[in-house]
Amino acid sequence: MQKKIEQAQILLDALPYIQKYKDEIFVIKYGGSAQINPELKSKFAQDVILLHLVGIKPVIVHGGGKKINELLDKLEIKSKFVDGLRVTTKEVMEVVEMVLSGNINKEIINLLNMNGAKALGLTGKDGKFMTASAKANGKYGLVGEINHIDNKVIENLLNEQFIPVVAPIASGDQLEHPGFNINADLAASKIAASLKARKVIFLTDIQGVLNKEKELLSTLTKEEIQKYKDDETIVGGMIPKVDACLEAVDGGVEKAHIIDGRIEHSLLLEIFTNDGIGTVIKN
């Protein structure tokens, strides 16, 4: 009986957050181990469906760099990275689109649908809802910077109770343009800001932002982030992650979260508990 009472208390502890976030949009960047490990995939799907059932409106944005690398190697297509970005030729772009919109996107949709959701996948080319131009005047090939997001496409899906699953490929401005490869973190932040989402949440393979003693920094402001960049506490791959968070917050998103997707039910632990499990970035 005591165990049942404790279970009821867990639900009651979550109740204020359920009430607070009802009808709010949460953009979730899905990546890392949570996108690869079969057990974590299943837990992620359960979390998203629970969010949906309690009235939150999740929008999923995903990457897929590992699978893109695997297919490029298999096809013996060479690609290189400059400044941490994959230089995307037209040939590489065909593979990127094949993997992101054809393979990974459909896998996520099927995962959610099989767990009882109503999910629908799309890229920025669908309804031309996300358009871009070449980043740094084409220095990185078909890597793009988002110019415009048409909210109506996503909002219409949410109004019809669909869970949108977005592959980060943007439309070009010419009839036969192959499209642009968009960094998934930046796509998530731009979409979150455009939709005026309440939260944007990035699933990663690290606890969150850590200090030099490898301790979790549970909250950060813009000023603190700059300080930690200056003293090289925040380095490497965490820099674009926090920059994406800042862009979302500057664009009107209330809070950005970086959480450890290797933890089962990490989304629920971050959203519905007092302390959360990751780093929250806010104004």
Sequence and secondary structure as in RCSB ss.txt:
>XXXX:A:sequence
MQKKIEQAQILLDALPYIQKYKDEIFVIKYGGSAQINPELKSKFAQDVILLHLVGIKPVIVHGGGKKINELLDKL
EIKSKFVDGLRVTTKEVMEVVEMVLSGNINKEIINLLNMNGAKALGLTGKDGKFMTASAKANGKYGLVGEINHID
NKVIENLLNEQFIPVVAPIASGDQLEHPGFNINADLAASKIAASLKARKVIFLTDIQGVLNKEKELLSTLTKEEI
QKYKDDETIVGGMIPKVDACLEAVDGGVEKAHIIDGRIEHSLLLEIFTNDGIGTVIKN
>XXXX:A:secstr
 HHHHHHHHHHHHHHHHHHHHTT EEEEEE GGGGT HHHHHHHHHHHHHHHHTT EEEEEE  HHHHHHHHHHT
T    EETTEE B HHHHHHHHIIIIIIIHHHHHHHHHHTT  EEEEETTGGG EEEEEGGGGTTBSBEEEEEE 
HHHHHHHHHTT EEEEESEEB SSTT   EE  HHHHHHHHHHHHT SEEEEEESSSSSB TTS B  EE HHHH
HHHHHTTSS TTHHHHHHHHHHHHHTT SEEEEEETTSTTHHHHHHSSSS SSEEE  
